[in-house]
Amino acid sequence: MRMNELGRTGLKVSRLCFGTLTMSPLQKDMTPEDGARLLVYAYERGVRFLDTADLYGTYPHIRLALKSAPDYVISTKAYCWDRKTASEALERAYRGIGRDYVDIFMLHEQESLYTLRGHEEALEYLAEQKAKGHIGAVGVSTHYVACVKAAPKFPMIDVIHPLINVGGIGIQDGTREDMEQAIANAREHGIGIFAMKPLGGGHLIQGNRAALEYAIDNPLLDAIAVGMQSEEEIDADVAMFEGDPAAFDRLEALRHRERRVMVHDWCEGCGKCAERCRQSAISIVDGRARVDSEKCVFCGYCARACPQFCIKVV
């Protein structure tokens, strides 16, 4: 598996990053044991980088996996806006994965220069922890071109985790070309880039070969996070990233897997899922949540917002 240096961080990561959202309670809801088994399997296939979040609930899966796969570079993220929230989230990460060090810690879902300025206290705290040796790199995750453009203005930001894919699906304030230009500028400032949602949250699965080729061949991306839920998916993605011609046949066998958001009958139409959705993909119709599958990127964040646990990505 090809290894890259992630910007100026000094961290060496595999080009394929294991995105753990798909195994989380927000999606597949794997047990820690089953999730750890997949993480170890990917590690044995050469994957050395994984992405998680405070929100995902996958720290237990990772903690188990680290017993057999100790060299994973771990990136996590959380909603933080000041020293207190950043400190609390970092402590949860330490306890969750069983380490007193996190390779990459990012502010989750940042939007613009104004968002970053509003959360600058959290960034400064994380930079202090990096200086003390508790964090390897500080970063931000985003679906917004404006955030990527603004990030170089903040010297404490080492890594950006942007949404980008061949169709530009999910980018909130521009086109794929706009995002590419912003990423190129960030790279010129030494910022590491690892992409999210190369398959557009599942919308590009029917054209997964073209979508993955776009991401893999893109020189702007140091690494690409891909969600994987089975050994077959891991084998196919590893083969694709290694340039194995047999990968195309494996991808073809997997391309018919469809994803959807399920809303249970007991939905009360409270609207909290619609308020949480950054894609404006959920509306309340006749007293029940309704999902626009053309807008949805199947992140599952709406599930965490639902007080009745009636919505889930399947």
C-alpha positions as CSV (number, residue, x, y, z in Angstrom):
1,M,0.0,0.0,0.0
2,R,1.4,3.4,-1.0
3,M,2.3,5.7,1.9
4,N,2.2,9.5,1.7
5,E,3.4,12.2,4.0
6,L,0.3,14.2,5.2
7,G,1.3,17.8,4.3
8,R,3.8,19.3,6.8
9,T,2.7,17.1,9.7
10,G,5.5,14.5,9.4
11,L,2.8,11.8,9.6
12,K,3.1,8.9,7.1
13,V,-0.3,7.6,6.1
14,S,-1.6,5.0,3.7
15,R,-3.3,6.5,0.7
16,L,-6.4,4.5,1.6
17,C,-7.9,5.6,4.9
18,F,-10.5,3.4,6.6
19,G,-13.5,5.6,7.3
20,T,-15.3,4.1,10.4
21,L,-18.6,5.9,10.0
22,T,-20.1,3.0,8.1
23,M,-19.5,0.6,11.0
24,S,-20.9,3.0,13.6
25,P,-24.2,3.0,15.4
26,L,-25.3,5.7,12.9
27,Q,-25.1,3.2,10.0
28,K,-24.2,-0.6,10.2
29,D,-24.1,-0.6,14.0
30,M,-21.4,-3.3,14.2
31,T,-20.4,-4.6,17.6
32,P,-16.9,-3.4,18.7
33,E,-15.7,-7.0,18.1
34,D,-16.9,-7.1,14.5
35,G,-15.7,-3.6,13.8
36,A,-12.2,-4.4,15.3
37,R,-12.0,-7.5,13.2
38,L,-12.5,-5.5,10.0
39,L,-10.0,-2.9,11.1
40,V,-7.4,-5.5,11.8
41,Y,-8.1,-7.2,8.4
42,A,-7.6,-3.9,6.6
43,Y,-4.4,-3.4,8.6
44,E,-3.1,-6.8,7.5
45,R,-3.8,-5.7,3.9
46,G,-1.6,-2.6,4.3
47,V,-4.0,0.1,5.5
48,R,-2.4,2.3,8.2
49,F,-4.8,5.2,8.5
50,L,-8.3,5.4,9.9
51,D,-10.8,8.2,10.4
52,T,-13.4,8.5,13.2
53,A,-15.2,11.1,15.2
54,D,-16.5,11.8,18.7
55,L,-20.0,11.5,17.1
56,Y,-19.5,8.1,15.5
57,G,-19.3,5.9,18.6
58,T,-16.5,3.8,17.2
59,Y,-13.8,4.4,19.8
60,P,-14.5,1.0,21.4
61,H,-14.0,-0.7,18.0
62,I,-10.7,1.1,17.5
63,R,-9.5,0.4,21.0
64,L,-9.9,-3.3,20.4
65,A,-8.3,-3.2,17.0
66,L,-5.2,-1.4,18.3
67,K,-4.3,-4.5,20.3
68,S,-3.5,-6.3,17.1
69,A,-2.9,-3.3,14.8
70,P,-0.9,-0.8,17.0
71,D,0.5,1.3,14.2
72,Y,-2.7,2.8,12.9
73,V,-2.5,6.6,12.4
74,I,-5.8,7.8,14.0
75,S,-7.7,10.9,12.9
76,T,-10.7,12.0,15.0
77,K,-12.9,15.1,15.1
78,A,-15.4,16.8,17.4
79,Y,-17.7,19.8,17.7
80,C,-15.6,22.2,19.7
81,W,-15.7,26.0,20.0
82,D,-13.6,26.9,23.0
83,R,-11.0,25.5,25.4
84,K,-13.5,23.6,27.6
85,T,-15.3,21.8,24.8
86,A,-12.0,21.0,23.0
87,S,-10.4,19.7,26.3
88,E,-13.5,17.5,27.0
89,A,-13.6,16.0,23.5
90,L,-9.9,15.3,23.6
91,E,-10.2,13.5,26.9
92,R,-13.1,11.4,25.5
93,A,-10.8,10.4,22.6
94,Y,-8.0,9.5,25.0
95,R,-10.2,7.3,27.1
96,G,-12.1,5.9,24.1
97,I,-9.1,4.6,22.2
98,G,-6.9,3.9,25.3
99,R,-4.1,6.2,24.4
100,D,-2.8,9.5,25.8
101,Y,-2.0,10.7,22.3
102,V,-4.1,11.3,19.1
103,D,-2.4,11.6,15.8
104,I,-4.8,14.1,14.3
105,F,-7.6,16.0,16.0
106,M,-9.9,18.1,14.0
107,L,-12.8,20.5,14.4
108,H,-15.9,18.8,12.9
109,E,-18.0,20.3,10.1
110,Q,-16.5,23.8,9.8
111,E,-18.0,26.1,7.2
112,S,-16.2,29.4,6.6
113,L,-13.8,32.0,7.8
114,Y,-16.4,33.2,10.3
115,T,-16.9,29.7,11.7
116,L,-13.1,29.3,12.1
117,R,-12.8,32.6,13.8
118,G,-15.7,31.7,16.1
119,H,-13.9,28.5,17.0
120,E,-10.4,29.9,17.2
121,E,-10.1,29.4,20.9
122,A,-10.6,25.7,20.4
123,L,-7.9,25.7,17.6
124,E,-5.5,27.5,19.9
125,Y,-6.1,25.0,22.7
126,L,-5.4,22.1,20.3
127,A,-2.3,23.8,19.0
128,E,-1.1,24.0,22.7
129,Q,-1.7,20.3,23.1
130,K,0.2,19.6,19.9
131,A,3.2,21.6,21.3
132,K,3.0,19.5,24.5
133,G,3.2,16.3,22.4
134,H,-0.4,15.2,23.0
135,I,-1.6,15.7,19.4
136,G,0.3,15.1,16.2
137,A,-1.6,17.5,14.0
138,V,-4.6,19.9,14.2
139,G,-7.2,20.0,11.5
140,V,-10.7,20.7,10.3
141,S,-13.3,18.7,8.4
142,T,-15.7,20.4,6.0
143,H,-18.2,20.2,3.2
144,Y,-17.5,23.9,2.3
145,V,-15.2,25.5,-0.3
146,A,-15.2,28.6,1.9
147,C,-13.7,26.8,4.8
148,V,-10.9,25.3,2.7
149,K,-10.1,28.7,1.3
150,A,-10.0,30.2,4.8
151,A,-7.9,27.5,6.5
152,P,-4.5,28.8,5.4
153,K,-5.2,32.0,7.4
154,F,-4.9,29.9,10.6
155,P,-1.3,28.7,11.1
156,M,-2.4,26.1,13.6
157,I,-4.3,24.2,10.9
158,D,-2.1,21.3,9.6
159,V,-4.8,19.1,7.9
160,I,-8.0,19.6,6.0
161,H,-10.5,16.7,5.6
162,P,-12.7,18.1,2.7
163,L,-15.6,16.5,0.9
164,I,-14.7,16.0,-2.8
165,N,-15.7,13.6,-5.4
166,V,-16.0,13.3,-9.2
167,G,-19.6,14.5,-9.2
168,G,-19.1,17.3,-6.6
169,I,-22.0,15.7,-4.7
170,G,-22.4,17.2,-1.2
171,I,-20.3,20.3,-1.7
172,Q,-22.4,23.0,-0.1
173,D,-21.2,26.2,-1.7
174,G,-19.6,25.5,-5.1
175,T,-18.5,23.0,-7.7
176,R,-15.9,20.3,-7.7
177,E,-13.7,22.6,-9.6
178,D,-14.1,25.3,-6.9
179,M,-13.1,22.8,-4.3
180,E,-10.1,21.6,-6.3
181,Q,-8.8,25.2,-6.6
182,A,-9.2,25.7,-2.8
183,I,-7.5,22.5,-2.0
184,A,-4.6,23.3,-4.4
185,N,-4.1,26.6,-2.6
186,A,-4.2,24.9,0.8
187,R,-1.5,22.5,-0.3
188,E,0.7,25.3,-1.4
189,H,0.6,26.4,2.2
190,G,1.8,23.0,3.3
191,I,-1.5,21.7,4.6
192,G,-2.2,18.0,4.4
193,I,-5.4,16.9,2.5
194,F,-7.3,13.7,3.1
195,A,-10.6,13.5,1.3
196,M,-14.0,12.2,2.4
197,K,-17.0,10.7,0.5
198,P,-15.3,9.8,-2.8
199,L,-18.5,7.9,-3.7
200,G,-20.7,10.8,-2.8
201,G,-22.2,9.1,0.2
202,G,-23.2,6.2,-2.0
203,H,-24.7,8.1,-4.9
204,L,-21.7,7.2,-7.1
205,I,-21.7,3.5,-6.3
206,Q,-23.1,2.7,-9.8
207,G,-20.1,4.4,-11.3
208,N,-17.7,3.4,-8.5
209,R,-14.8,2.6,-10.8
210,A,-14.8,6.1,-12.3
211,A,-15.4,7.7,-8.9
212,L,-12.5,5.9,-7.2
213,E,-10.2,6.4,-10.2
214,Y,-10.8,10.2,-9.9
215,A,-9.9,10.2,-6.2
216,I,-6.9,7.8,-6.5
217,D,-5.4,9.6,-9.5
218,N,-5.9,13.1,-8.0
219,P,-2.5,14.5,-7.1
220,L,-4.2,17.0,-4.7
221,L,-5.1,14.3,-2.2
222,D,-2.6,12.8,0.2
223,A,-5.2,10.2,1.3
224,I,-8.8,9.2,0.7
225,A,-11.2,8.0,3.5
226,V,-13.5,5.2,2.3
227,G,-16.1,3.5,4.4
228,M,-15.9,-0.3,4.3
229,Q,-18.3,-2.8,5.8
230,S,-16.9,-6.2,4.8
231,E,-13.7,-8.0,3.9
232,E,-14.8,-8.1,0.3
233,E,-15.1,-4.3,0.2
234,I,-11.6,-4.0,1.8
235,D,-10.1,-6.4,-0.7
236,A,-11.7,-4.5,-3.6
237,D,-10.6,-1.1,-2.4
238,V,-7.1,-2.2,-1.5
239,A,-6.8,-3.7,-4.9
240,M,-8.0,-0.5,-6.5
241,F,-5.6,1.6,-4.6
242,E,-2.7,-0.7,-5.5
243,G,-3.6,-0.6,-9.2
244,D,-4.6,-4.3,-9.5
245,P,-6.6,-4.9,-12.7
246,A,-8.7,-7.5,-10.8
247,A,-10.1,-4.7,-8.7
248,F,-12.5,-3.8,-11.4
249,D,-14.2,-7.2,-11.3
250,R,-14.5,-7.0,-7.5
251,L,-16.0,-3.5,-7.7
252,E,-18.5,-4.7,-10.2
253,A,-19.7,-7.4,-7.7
254,L,-20.2,-4.7,-5.1
255,R,-21.8,-1.9,-7.1
256,H,-25.4,-3.0,-6.7
257,R,-25.4,-2.4,-2.9
258,E,-27.9,0.4,-2.3
259,R,-28.2,2.6,0.7
260,R,-31.2,4.4,2.1
261,V,-32.4,6.3,5.1
262,M,-35.1,4.3,7.0
263,V,-37.7,6.2,8.9
264,H,-39.7,4.0,11.4
265,D,-43.4,4.2,11.8
266,W,-43.1,5.8,15.3
267,C,-41.6,9.0,13.9
268,E,-43.4,11.9,15.6
269,G,-42.3,14.6,13.1
270,C,-40.5,16.7,15.7
271,G,-38.1,18.1,13.0
272,K,-34.9,17.6,14.9
273,C,-33.5,15.5,12.1
274,A,-34.3,18.2,9.5
275,E,-32.7,20.8,11.7
276,R,-29.5,18.7,11.9
277,C,-29.3,17.9,8.2
278,R,-26.6,20.1,6.6
279,Q,-27.7,18.9,3.1
280,S,-31.4,20.1,3.5
281,A,-32.4,16.6,2.6
282,I,-35.0,16.1,5.3
283,S,-38.4,17.7,5.5
284,I,-41.5,17.0,7.7
285,V,-44.5,16.0,5.6
286,D,-47.8,15.0,7.1
287,G,-46.2,14.8,10.5
288,R,-43.4,12.5,9.5
289,A,-39.8,12.9,8.3
290,R,-39.3,12.5,4.6
291,V,-35.9,12.1,3.0
292,D,-34.9,13.4,-0.4
293,S,-32.5,10.7,-1.6
294,E,-31.1,13.0,-4.3
295,K,-29.7,15.4,-1.7
296,C,-28.8,12.9,1.1
297,V,-25.2,11.9,1.5
298,F,-26.1,9.1,3.9
299,C,-23.9,10.4,6.7
300,G,-26.3,9.3,9.4
301,Y,-25.9,12.4,11.6
302,C,-29.7,12.8,11.6
303,A,-29.9,9.5,13.5
304,R,-28.0,11.0,16.4
305,A,-30.4,14.0,16.5
306,C,-33.6,11.9,16.7
307,P,-34.9,11.6,20.3
308,Q,-37.0,8.6,19.4
309,F,-34.3,6.6,17.5
310,C,-36.5,6.2,14.6
311,I,-34.2,7.2,11.7
312,K,-31.2,5.3,10.5
313,V,-29.0,4.7,7.4
314,V,-29.2,1.1,6.2
